[in-house]
Amino acid sequence: MHPNAAFRTGRSTGDERALCEALIDEIGFGMIFATTPDGPRVAHTPLHSTGDGAVHFHLARSNALASHLNGMNALAVINGPDAYVSPRWYSSREQVPTWNYLSLELEGRVRRMDRDGLKGHIGDLVKRHESRVEGGQPWSLDEIPETKYNSLAKGIVGFELEVLAWRPTFKFSQNKDATDRAQVADSLETSGSPALAHLMRTLAVGNSEAQ
């Protein structure tokens, strides 16, 4: 999480958490970090928010983290749009370059799922992401024979991370004045970062006094 408090949404705690959950659902992919006896490790995995303070994910059984995570504290990181910000976009060019970005850090205790929990998690992922695929009939987990599913499922391990700390960063030029923020958003849009520009316009709360 960025240490500058300006890079928050300015919303209430409940509203900001609801926004974080919505972003997890929208982005749907992230990284799990933990320290193992072999050193720090990271895994890249689809993430699913339960909506009640937990995040579900799964790893290949052979993943370096899979045999260590149960009962550990871990960190999940979800990254959104990001882009370079040029000083040429400010009213004064006597500035330095920076990077605008969206990132969520979720810290919590991890527990391993049982077989039924894993199947429920996979089913949730399938339903969520199949609903976004255009064209054709959505694929269902029921279409794979149970024996084949059980064979394939032996190769993965499901986990639940109970989120104890939500640490979002919305670095959207909130430490600049309204004119500069608008210019940065417009420039990002025309230079190929429309998603970041949209987030700047809808989520950023200006704070020209922030340093």
Secondary structure in CASP SS format (residue, H / E / C, confidence):
PFRMAT SS
TARGET T0000
AUTHOR 0000-0000-0000
METHOD secondary structure of the structure
MODEL  1
M C 1.00
H C 1.00
P C 1.00
N C 1.00
A C 1.00
A C 1.00
F C 1.00
R C 1.00
T C 1.00
G C 1.00
R C 1.00
S C 1.00
T H 1.00
G H 1.00
D H 1.00
E H 1.00
R H 1.00
A H 1.00
L H 1.00
C H 1.00
E H 1.00
A H 1.00
L H 1.00
I H 1.00
D H 1.00
E H 1.00
I H 1.00
G C 1.00
F E 1.00
G E 1.00
M E 1.00
I E 1.00
F E 1.00
A E 1.00
T E 1.00
T E 1.00
P C 1.00
D C 1.00
G E 1.00
P E 1.00
R E 1.00
V E 1.00
A E 1.00
H E 1.00
T E 1.00
P E 1.00
L C 1.00
H E 1.00
S E 1.00
T C 1.00
G C 1.00
D C 1.00
G C 1.00
A E 1.00
V E 1.00
H E 1.00
F E 1.00
H E 1.00
L E 1.00
A E 1.00
R C 1.00
S C 1.00
N C 1.00
A C 1.00
L C 1.00
A C 1.00
S C 1.00
H C 1.00
L C 1.00
N C 1.00
G C 1.00
M C 1.00
N E 1.00
A E 1.00
L E 1.00
A E 1.00
V E 1.00
I E 1.00
N E 1.00
G E 1.00
P E 1.00
D E 1.00
A E 1.00
Y E 1.00
V E 1.00
S C 1.00
P H 1.00
R H 1.00
W H 1.00
Y C 1.00
S C 1.00
S C 1.00
R C 1.00
E C 1.00
Q C 1.00
V C 1.00
P C 1.00
T E 1.00
W E 1.00
N E 1.00
Y E 1.00
L E 1.00
S E 1.00
L E 1.00
E E 1.00
L E 1.00
E E 1.00
G E 1.00
R E 1.00
V E 1.00
R E 1.00
R E 1.00
M C 1.00
D C 1.00
R H 1.00
D H 1.00
G H 1.00
L H 1.00
K H 1.00
G H 1.00
H H 1.00
I H 1.00
G H 1.00
D H 1.00
L H 1.00
V H 1.00
K H 1.00
R H 1.00
H H 1.00
E H 1.00
S C 1.00
R C 1.00
V C 1.00
E C 1.00
G C 1.00
G C 1.00
Q C 1.00
P C 1.00
W C 1.00
S C 1.00
L H 1.00
D H 1.00
E H 1.00
I C 1.00
P C 1.00
E H 1.00
T H 1.00
K H 1.00
Y H 1.00
N H 1.00
S H 1.00
L H 1.00
A H 1.00
K C 1.00
G C 1.00
I E 1.00
V E 1.00
G E 1.00
F E 1.00
E E 1.00
L E 1.00
E E 1.00
V E 1.00
L E 1.00
A E 1.00
W E 1.00
R E 1.00
P E 1.00
T E 1.00
F E 1.00
K E 1.00
F C 1.00
S C 1.00
Q C 1.00
N C 1.00
K C 1.00
D C 1.00
A H 1.00
T H 1.00
D H 1.00
R H 1.00
A H 1.00
Q H 1.00
V H 1.00
A H 1.00
D H 1.00
S H 1.00
L H 1.00
E H 1.00
T H 1.00
S C 1.00
G C 1.00
S C 1.00
P H 1.00
A H 1.00
L H 1.00
A H 1.00
H H 1.00
L H 1.00
M H 1.00
R H 1.00
T H 1.00
L H 1.00
A C 1.00
V C 1.00
G C 1.00
N C 1.00
S C 1.00
E C 1.00
A C 1.00
Q C 1.00
END
